[in-house]
Amino acid sequence: MVSFLGYNILWGIASDKLYQTYQVFADAGSNLELRALTVGQDYYFAIEAFNENGVSKMSEVVYIEP
């Protein structure tokens, strides 16, 4: 079993432009209040997990409409 130290949450305004990243450590819990978003803006998100061996493949990109 592989354990992860945390996750990188990537987001952006287009599915191929996930230029922003927020890093969350696994012991921080499963909730995140991301206060860097603009009201009324469409966003795309993906997640990567990481541990001492490196970073996983990026998840499928998910679209969230306002």
BAKELUM-706077 format. One record per residue (C-alpha): residue number from 1; residue in one letter; chain; x negated, z negated, y negated. Coordinates in Angstrom, 2 decimals, padded with zeros to 5 digits. Layout:
<rs>
<NUM, 'A', 'A', <X, Z, Y>>;
...
</rs>
This chain:
<rs>
<1, 'M', 'A', <000.00, 000.00, 000.00>>;
<2, 'V', 'A', <-001.31, 000.96, -003.43>>;
<3, 'S', 'A', <-000.74, -001.53, -006.22>>;
<4, 'F', 'A', <-000.59, -000.47, -009.84>>;
<5, 'L', 'A', <-001.93, -002.34, -012.82>>;
<6, 'G', 'A', <000.44, -000.65, -015.23>>;
<7, 'Y', 'A', <002.11, 002.47, -016.53>>;
<8, 'N', 'A', <001.61, 005.03, -019.27>>;
<9, 'I', 'A', <004.88, 006.10, -020.87>>;
<10, 'L', 'A', <004.45, 009.52, -022.44>>;
<11, 'W', 'A', <006.94, 010.98, -024.90>>;
<12, 'G', 'A', <007.38, 013.83, -027.33>>;
<13, 'I', 'A', <009.83, 016.22, -028.94>>;
<14, 'A', 'A', <009.38, 018.98, -026.34>>;
<15, 'S', 'A', <008.82, 018.89, -022.59>>;
<16, 'D', 'A', <005.36, 020.45, -023.00>>;
<17, 'K', 'A', <004.43, 018.29, -026.01>>;
<18, 'L', 'A', <004.23, 014.72, -024.69>>;
<19, 'Y', 'A', <001.58, 013.72, -027.22>>;
<20, 'Q', 'A', <002.52, 010.05, -027.67>>;
<21, 'T', 'A', <001.67, 007.36, -025.12>>;
<22, 'Y', 'A', <002.54, 003.70, -024.72>>;
<23, 'Q', 'A', <000.68, 001.63, -022.12>>;
<24, 'V', 'A', <002.48, -001.19, -020.30>>;
<25, 'F', 'A', <000.83, -003.55, -017.84>>;
<26, 'A', 'A', <002.78, -004.29, -014.65>>;
<27, 'D', 'A', <002.91, -008.04, -015.29>>;
<28, 'A', 'A', <004.77, -007.45, -018.60>>;
<29, 'G', 'A', <008.11, -006.96, -016.82>>;
<30, 'S', 'A', <010.38, -003.96, -016.48>>;
<31, 'N', 'A', <011.89, -003.79, -019.98>>;
<32, 'L', 'A', <010.33, -002.04, -022.95>>;
<33, 'E', 'A', <011.55, -001.81, -026.52>>;
<34, 'L', 'A', <009.84, 001.26, -027.89>>;
<35, 'R', 'A', <010.21, 001.03, -031.66>>;
<36, 'A', 'A', <008.27, 004.19, -032.51>>;
<37, 'L', 'A', <011.19, 006.60, -032.12>>;
<38, 'T', 'A', <013.26, 008.34, -034.80>>;
<39, 'V', 'A', <017.04, 008.01, -034.81>>;
<40, 'G', 'A', <018.83, 011.28, -034.05>>;
<41, 'Q', 'A', <015.75, 012.98, -032.56>>;
<42, 'D', 'A', <015.75, 014.51, -029.06>>;
<43, 'Y', 'A', <012.94, 013.15, -026.86>>;
<44, 'Y', 'A', <011.30, 013.95, -023.54>>;
<45, 'F', 'A', <009.66, 011.24, -021.43>>;
<46, 'A', 'A', <007.40, 011.01, -018.38>>;
<47, 'I', 'A', <005.51, 008.17, -016.67>>;
<48, 'E', 'A', <002.09, 007.80, -015.07>>;
<49, 'A', 'A', <000.97, 004.77, -013.08>>;
<50, 'F', 'A', <-002.63, 003.54, -013.20>>;
<51, 'N', 'A', <-004.92, 001.12, -011.40>>;
<52, 'E', 'A', <-008.64, 000.59, -011.03>>;
<53, 'N', 'A', <-008.93, 003.91, -009.14>>;
<54, 'G', 'A', <-007.42, 006.10, -011.87>>;
<55, 'V', 'A', <-004.13, 007.58, -013.02>>;
<56, 'S', 'A', <-001.33, 009.06, -010.89>>;
<57, 'K', 'A', <000.26, 012.45, -011.37>>;
<58, 'M', 'A', <002.74, 012.53, -014.21>>;
<59, 'S', 'A', <006.38, 012.07, -013.17>>;
<60, 'E', 'A', <009.04, 014.70, -013.74>>;
<61, 'V', 'A', <009.80, 015.07, -017.45>>;
<62, 'V', 'A', <013.18, 013.60, -018.44>>;
<63, 'Y', 'A', <015.21, 014.69, -021.48>>;
<64, 'I', 'A', <017.04, 012.04, -023.52>>;
<65, 'E', 'A', <019.44, 013.25, -026.17>>;
<66, 'P', 'A', <020.36, 011.09, -029.15>>;
</rs>
